[in-house]
Amino acid sequence: MLRERVNRRTFLKVAGGALLATIVDLRPPEEQAAAMTRTAWVERGVFPTSGQYQSAVFHTEQPYNSIEVGWIADVPEGSRLELAVRTGSDGGWSDWVHLHADPHAQPVNGGRTYAAPVLTGPSTQVQYRVALVPNERGEAPRLHEVEIAAVDTSPPARLLAATPLIDGWIIPRAGWGADESLRFKDGEEVWPPEYAPIQKVIVHHTVTQNRPPDPAAAIRAIYYYHAVTLGWGDIGYNYLIDWDGRVYEGRYGGPGVIGGHALQYNRGSIGIAVLGDFQATAPPQAALDALVRLIRERAGHLDPAGWGPFADRRAVAHICGHRDVLSTECPGDQLYSRLPEVRGWLKGSVPIYVPPSHEGSARLVSVTVSPTTAYVGTALKIEAVVENTGAVTIYGQDPAPGYVYTEGQDFESAGFAKLEGAFRVCVDAGGNSRLPNPYRWGLPGPLPPGQRATVVGYLRLTSTGPRTLTASVVQEFVRYHQAAAFPQQITVLEAPTVPAPRNGDPTMVYLEVTQHNVPRIFWDYWERNGGLLRFGYPLTEPYYETSPIDGRPLLVQYFERARFEHHPEYAGTPYEVLLGLLGREITAGREGEAPFRPLPSATPGPDRDFFPETGHTLAYGFRDYWYRNGGLPIFGYPISEEFQERSKTDGQVHTVQYFERARFEWHPDKRGTPYEVLLGHLGREILIGRGWLKGAD
């Protein structure tokens, strides 16, 4: 959650309906703290579907020295979103600086991804550009929003030399000008210190400017970005090291305090960040020497050559890089390649190469959600392709693909507790403040290295409005191999059971009783095949629903006792309109109950038929009704024997028998009338199950 610290004033400016400007003026409560001013602009609705966009030039009222950029976008697999910024002043423009997602931060503020702060000399202008590059299938990223902010981290009132050093050599927070008020919200500390014994040292790079002319200003920019923009309440690193080997205190709380630098691997680790980007640039020797000294004095009890279990991982080096615990390039190839030397210097030996972990690894290749516009209670189909990117076969756990979650459930409440080492595909919805990634499905079977598998799951959302779904791959207990990937916007609409006005389309028939419109093709089928007595009144408007059989969108309409489906592939035949398999759908999961278990065989007689297709019999009054009123095309095969059951529609106990498309009910009080056998209100019960209608009390 984003938390703004506003000590004095906030201004809001809007231009052209698309441009939003916010100025936040922060003032220090202490003499040594640095004053910081942040000016931010947000653009929406101005981006092309492909190609390049270049923003207007944004101006600040006073000089700034740090740029923060965040964006919300859907990026199909293989496509690219290329962002760059440049800064300007009276002396002209800087070169364009290309941006990459910050490996230390998860999406926040409605799914916004941030780049690490871009440090610059004093500037008063800023501009960004973006290129939307499609993949081989022609799918380009969809950019929804860009936020660009100019932050001024002015020099502190007192110089570093005037601040006592920790242990005679570590620059304290006051020394680099930390504004301690940023750690508080309404008088309460946002992130109170916690402590744990140190088991690992995790090395990072900040992915900021190399050799910054003012390292303290760079640290203040990172502090503001972590504490305010990302909403953490403090800087995430325990310590930072600059190019000249100076070491700075990071997270407030002293030795052993738990930082915020590696998600679930924060507890029990020290996060040390070297200022700069060392993917292609070699780290300076002074920084490496300072790293060795810091590890020796703050984690000297660790064997530099050692490795072992940590959190959910079986084998992690005691001195490791960020990439050793999470899927990231941090601390950059050039710094990561020097870690064996760092271990050797600490041990007094040659470089120490710790054996790599042989744990499994996986990634999401693609994730699709359909439909993207759905009604409350409609099952969204989530189809994820997972690839085993490791060297060993990986395994899943329950629930198996195909499981249907309802909003408000989670994998734990559904009875699928975590199994250590098992892999699952996860889905989360924007705005969720409860259990993270509550909807999880296992793999369809063992997945060998290099192979792919498709995981299909279903989710019924019960509240209306737009939402962003994201997908992750987790190896329980909680190690995310990929997190918050493939964001997809969906919209959940009010249920189609809401009464509708008469449609002016002459091909529609309007029924005043339930206030719904019926397409002529459904109306003609309704009249030809029994009308009100057999199907009841319409309960919904016609709408498109994903077929539970083949996943295709079908025009459907629910009646009290049936679902009508339009199959255009059978146009001109008697099968253009079919009845949905509501009997099978509503009894799914009951196959083990006695009435639903198939019989091995049965002896047919004059009043009893046996159907080997389903292993069930049909006898007496139900048999006569089945044959007289359409038989197999209308009702399908029997899928149960006769038994007694309480109706969800009227609350009464009836003798019933289920068929693929219907439920027969015996009403002995109506013996000798056409109403002795009636069809159950399966259409109504399906809609009750979705929460679209109320059931019997």
Helices and strands as residue ranges (DSSP letters): E 9-15, E 19-26, E 36-44, E 51-54, E 58-74, E 80-89, E 92-93, E 97-98, E 113-114, E 118-133, E 142-153, G 160-162, E 170-171, G 173-176, G 180-183, E 184-185, E 188-189, E 200-205, H 215-224, I 225-229, E 239-241, E 247-249, G 263-265, E 269-274, H 285-298, E 307-310, E 313-317, E 319-321, G 322-324, H 333-336, H 339-347, E 362-370, E 373-375, E 379-388, E 404-406, E 423-429, E 439-442, E 452-460, E 465-475, E 479-493, E 508-511, E 516-519, H 520-528, H 531-535, E 543-546, E 553-558, E 563-566, G 568-570, E 577-579, H 582-586, G 594-596, E 608-611, E 616-619, H 620-628, H 631-635, E 643-646, E 653-658, E 663-666, G 668-670, E 677-679, H 682-689
